[in-house]
Amino acid sequence: MVEIRIDYEGQLRCSAQHMPSSTKLETDAPTDNQGRGESFSPTDLVATALGSCMATMIGITARHKNIDVRGMRIAVQKEISTDLPRRIGKLTVEIFMPLSESHPDKKIFQSSALSCPVQHSINPEIQVDLTWHWKPDAVSPTSPQGTGWSG
């Protein structure tokens, strides 16, 4: 069991502390819900948890296979539903892998991302869209551009 201690500081701001490590973070209500939007909102942390959990699961798989995935990037876009009650309606996840699409472990990495405990904890009413971007093969002169990779 892990304890997270949250203190309300006023003006819709909270301070949270991860008790095992003493690491702290702050949350602030978003501007569209009476806040200042000066930090992560609580629902931003759900999106952050999903992306970092998927990255961690991919990292565990990579470590077991002795494959370097440094440079992987995950972008998560969160949309709040327009109907009540106020809630997350959609999470759009883009995973940018530093491996080519032809990598022999591609399906294993995809499966490991989907095995993320946060993914399994998200309410099924929340739409989660997942897109993978693989690093273009260096030898291919016809590699697609605009996939977020530079080189």
Legacy VTK file of the C-alpha trace (Angstrom):
# vtk DataFile Version 3.0
C-alpha trace
ASCII
DATASET POLYDATA
POINTS 151 float
0.000 0.000 0.000
1.225 3.490 -0.851
0.036 6.614 0.931
-0.367 9.922 -0.893
-1.020 12.853 1.455
-2.965 15.782 0.006
-3.254 19.185 1.685
-5.734 21.773 0.423
-3.902 25.112 0.298
-6.842 27.307 -0.695
-7.810 28.970 -3.957
-8.399 25.539 -5.542
-4.761 24.481 -5.137
-3.592 21.256 -3.479
-0.182 19.960 -2.510
0.333 16.205 -2.723
3.168 14.230 -1.179
4.173 10.677 -2.084
4.969 9.449 1.419
7.489 6.690 0.580
9.755 9.107 -1.335
8.637 12.503 0.058
8.271 13.746 -3.540
5.755 16.580 -3.839
3.596 17.997 -6.595
0.893 20.622 -6.776
-2.455 20.642 -8.524
-4.537 23.610 -9.539
-8.049 23.758 -10.920
-8.107 24.477 -14.661
-9.129 27.879 -15.931
-12.332 26.434 -17.404
-13.357 25.306 -13.900
-12.713 28.408 -11.793
-8.983 27.794 -11.309
-5.795 29.551 -12.312
-4.477 26.662 -14.410
-0.983 27.163 -12.983
-0.227 23.458 -12.528
-1.568 20.026 -13.390
-5.281 19.672 -12.743
-6.472 16.454 -11.090
-7.759 15.203 -14.458
-4.405 16.139 -16.062
-2.850 13.700 -13.602
-5.083 10.919 -14.946
-3.756 11.616 -18.462
-0.215 11.825 -17.080
-0.670 8.546 -15.212
-1.817 6.778 -18.372
1.099 8.007 -20.485
3.774 7.415 -17.872
2.345 3.979 -17.053
2.467 2.959 -20.717
6.036 4.272 -20.979
6.991 2.313 -17.868
5.484 -0.926 -19.191
7.303 -0.465 -22.508
10.493 0.268 -20.535
10.122 -2.931 -18.505
9.712 -4.936 -21.712
12.714 -3.194 -23.266
14.852 -3.881 -20.189
13.964 -7.592 -20.281
14.875 -7.743 -23.967
17.981 -5.557 -23.565
16.621 -3.026 -26.078
17.308 0.699 -25.680
14.112 2.769 -25.958
15.564 6.031 -24.642
14.030 8.849 -26.619
10.571 7.277 -26.590
7.957 9.980 -26.158
4.305 9.704 -25.259
1.880 12.580 -25.782
-1.562 12.429 -24.178
-4.342 14.859 -24.993
-7.241 15.044 -22.548
-10.727 16.194 -23.464
-13.361 17.012 -20.877
-16.900 15.977 -21.786
-19.366 18.713 -22.604
-22.239 17.043 -20.749
-22.652 16.696 -16.987
-21.259 15.464 -14.758
-17.909 17.059 -15.591
-15.488 14.232 -16.421
-12.816 13.086 -18.828
-14.493 12.136 -22.092
-11.521 11.174 -24.221
-7.786 10.527 -23.961
-5.780 10.550 -27.182
-2.421 8.834 -26.773
0.430 9.023 -29.275
3.470 6.828 -28.696
6.647 7.795 -30.543
8.980 4.802 -30.521
12.709 5.131 -31.262
12.536 1.801 -33.110
11.560 1.077 -36.686
8.119 -0.235 -37.518
9.789 -3.401 -38.829
11.338 -4.134 -35.404
10.773 -7.831 -34.572
9.398 -6.969 -31.089
6.878 -4.369 -32.300
3.812 -6.393 -31.249
5.336 -7.189 -27.849
5.858 -3.468 -27.176
2.310 -2.698 -28.273
0.956 -5.409 -26.010
3.044 -4.207 -23.060
1.637 -0.661 -23.374
-1.901 -2.039 -23.300
-1.102 -4.087 -20.180
-0.633 -0.874 -18.209
-2.562 -0.975 -14.885
-3.802 2.592 -15.390
-5.300 1.595 -18.749
-7.175 -1.198 -16.974
-8.327 1.211 -14.236
-9.826 3.841 -16.526
-13.614 3.929 -16.672
-14.729 2.151 -19.864
-16.901 5.181 -20.712
-13.694 7.154 -21.354
-12.683 6.832 -24.989
-8.967 6.035 -25.318
-7.480 6.407 -28.804
-3.944 5.101 -29.266
-1.644 5.827 -32.211
1.872 4.490 -32.671
4.628 6.349 -34.506
7.721 4.324 -35.353
11.071 5.805 -36.265
11.567 5.697 -40.021
14.183 3.247 -41.257
17.380 5.206 -41.874
18.041 3.368 -45.137
14.664 4.161 -46.679
14.683 7.288 -48.882
10.846 7.216 -48.887
10.410 7.344 -45.089
7.339 9.377 -44.151
8.022 12.861 -42.843
6.152 14.748 -40.143
6.027 11.893 -37.624
7.798 13.823 -34.900
11.216 12.369 -35.615
14.242 14.435 -36.428
17.558 13.290 -37.641
LINES 1 152
151 0 1 2 3 4 5 6 7 8 9 10 11 12 13 14 15 16 17 18 19 20 21 22 23 24 25 26 27 28 29 30 31 32 33 34 35 36 37 38 39 40 41 42 43 44 45 46 47 48 49 50 51 52 53 54 55 56 57 58 59 60 61 62 63 64 65 66 67 68 69 70 71 72 73 74 75 76 77 78 79 80 81 82 83 84 85 86 87 88 89 90 91 92 93 94 95 96 97 98 99 100 101 102 103 104 105 106 107 108 109 110 111 112 113 114 115 116 117 118 119 120 121 122 123 124 125 126 127 128 129 130 131 132 133 134 135 136 137 138 139 140 141 142 143 144 145 146 147 148 149 150
